[in-house]
């Protein structure tokens, strides 16, 4: 359960420069990209597409088909 009041307005981060700065600062305190997402959305109202553009993509591991003999 988040330790914040969901009905209180949160600061809005829409400027790409400020958003990049916030992602960089939160990245030092977060242990994973998931934590960065959680910290951002818990404390700010953000454009999620802009955040996704800033964070490196996590590609799934390829699932290779078994070779036929």
N, C-alpha and C positions, 0 to 999 in steps of 0.2 A: 504494500500500500504506500503510495507516495506520501511524503511528509510535507506536502504543500496544500494550500487551499485551492481546489480547482475552480472555484467561482471568482477568485480574485484575478484581475487582469495581470498578464505577464508582459514584460517588455518585448517589443517586436524587433526582430533582426531580419531586415530585408536587403540592406545594403550589402553587396557582395564582398566588399573590403572588410566591413565589420564582421560579417559572417565568417569569413576566412580567418580573421583574427581570433574569434571566439572558438572556432573548431581547433585552431592551433593551441590555444590556451587549455581548452578542455582535454585535448589529446595528451597533455602532460599529466593529467590527473586520472585519466581513464585507462583501464587495462585492455580494452578492446574497442573496436568500432561500434559494437552494440552499446557499450557504456557511453560513448560519445553521443550517439543518437539519443539515448535515454536522458543524459544530462542536458542536452540542448532542448529537448521537448519538455522536460520538467521545468526548466527555468525560463525559456523564451518561447515566443510564437515565431516560428521560422517557416521559410519556404522550403519544403522538403526536397523539391527538385533541385534547388540551389545547393543544398547540403549534399545531396547525392552526387552532384557534379564535382564537389570539392574532395570528397572522400574517394580513396582508390576503390575500384570495383573488386568485389570478391567473386572470383570465377569458381564455379563448382568443379570438383574433380571430374575429369572425363571418365565415363563408364565405357570401357572397351569391351567389345564383343569377344567372346571366346573364339579362338581360331578353329576352323574346321580342318579335319585331317582326311 
